[in-house]
Amino acid sequence: MTETHSVNDIRTAIRELSARADLARKEGRPDDAAELERRVQGYRDELASRP
């Protein structure tokens, strides 16, 4: 099942996950950063598919 998110929720998630990805990179955790970036891309795709 997919859950519908509001545009504001998606934007908040993108901001939060991007900040966490930056922190993971700074802490030397490239695998975690890559996973977070994949999640961010999923939210960006969902936002782009909105009318």
C-alpha positions as CSV (number, residue, x, y, z in Angstrom):
1,M,0.0,0.0,0.0
2,T,1.2,3.5,-0.8
3,E,0.3,6.4,1.4
4,T,-0.6,9.7,0.0
5,H,1.4,12.6,1.4
6,S,0.7,16.3,1.3
7,V,3.0,18.6,-0.7
8,N,4.2,20.2,2.6
9,D,4.9,16.7,4.1
10,I,6.9,15.8,1.0
11,R,8.9,19.0,1.1
12,T,9.6,18.6,4.9
13,A,10.8,15.0,4.3
14,I,13.1,16.1,1.5
15,R,14.6,18.8,3.7
16,E,15.0,16.5,6.7
17,L,16.4,13.5,4.7
18,S,18.8,15.8,2.8
19,A,20.2,17.2,6.1
20,R,20.6,13.7,7.4
21,A,22.4,12.6,4.2
22,D,24.8,15.6,4.5
23,L,25.5,14.6,8.1
24,A,26.1,11.0,7.2
25,R,28.6,12.1,4.5
26,K,30.4,14.3,7.0
27,E,30.6,11.4,9.5
28,G,32.1,9.1,6.9
29,R,29.0,6.9,6.3
30,P,28.7,6.9,2.5
31,D,26.3,3.9,2.4
32,D,23.9,5.6,4.8
33,A,24.1,8.8,2.8
34,A,23.4,7.0,-0.4
35,E,20.3,5.3,1.1
36,L,19.0,8.6,2.3
37,E,19.6,10.2,-1.1
38,R,17.6,7.4,-2.7
39,R,14.7,8.1,-0.4
40,V,15.0,11.8,-1.2
41,Q,14.8,11.0,-4.9
42,G,11.7,9.0,-4.3
43,Y,10.0,11.9,-2.6
44,R,11.2,14.3,-5.4
45,D,9.7,11.9,-8.0
46,E,6.4,11.8,-6.0
47,L,6.4,15.6,-5.9
48,A,7.1,15.9,-9.6
49,S,4.2,13.6,-10.4
50,R,1.8,16.0,-8.7
51,P,-0.4,18.2,-10.9
